[in-house]
Amino acid sequence: MENKKNKKPSVTIGIPVLNEQGHIRRVIEGFLGSSYANLVEIFVADGGSTDNTQEIVQKLSKEDSRVKLIDNPDKYQSYGLNRIIDAASGDIFLRADGHCIYAEDFIEKSVEALLKSKSKNAGGTQRYIAKNYTQAGIAMASKSFLGNGGAKYMNENFEGYSDTVFLGCFWLADLKKLGGFSEANHTNEDSEINLRITEELKGKIYISPEIKIWYYPRTNFLKLFKQYYSYGRGRCVTNVLHNGNIPFRSKAPFFFVSLVVLLLLADNIFLNRALGSTYILAALFFLFLFESIRVTIENQNKLVEEIWTSDSRGEPGILITSILAFVSLLVMHVAHFFGFGYQKLKLLFSKKIKW
């Protein structure tokens, strides 16, 4: 009989998805091929895909009974994750996304980090992969402090405790004790639950650079705007739920852009440009531009060797990548501002925390 002390904790993988037919087979088959001996189930919560995602998952389920499809009529990730938590039987709940790329030892390293760190959630850092020039620009922008606000999970070399991680490896019992993910959050549910882990369970969040996941950024700036608009809304909800006690980087874009707008209005309407707002705006413009150039030059080798994966196009040069990183930074801040501001006004007038 196997010594129970040497038995690995059982693992449930939870994947909320929507229209992931291009990636979901690769993701699931990668997990099924893991050498981790106690993977008991892979749940896919589908939010109403209109492509072949459900059919692919159902076919994989017939081939391996550990693969299970759950309907998520509420569409959003927090609802899907909670449906998986309700059905899960593993000791550990390992969250995954349907379009990332995972190292072969992703499960092993996640469980190892959770056990060794004695944390309540362990995860990796967000590494980037790009197939087109816009994705490359977004990847570079995200490596800048102006793009990530100093978030530790965005530094792929960081190891230690933090306020949140990318994805996450949890004890299922802790998630049940917390009541699952916040369904008031349609985005930012990951950061929100990590706040509750630290506040209610007095637990720690741990980042290990050995947990390797690669993330595809949005493929164009319209999708990036929609993403960060939604991020802004989600962070506003989290801010209200936690009485303003969230990392400042999560609300910094709203306050920064608000300050710039108020300065421009006051200077041009009331002060006859006495503050020199035009020069301040120009200085900010060049700050973002120079930072985009700096971070691109600093990470050019990484872009060529690790991030860029397109077989049909050569990697973008420093000039084009810098310009795209610059545009990405502007889109991120402006979209976040509008999303946070919209949700703030909605909460103000409705008096209810709802999406």
Order of alpha helices (4+ residues) and beta strands (2+ residues): beta-alpha-beta-alpha-beta-alpha-beta-beta-alpha-beta-alpha-alpha-beta-beta-alpha-alpha-beta-alpha-alpha-alpha-alpha
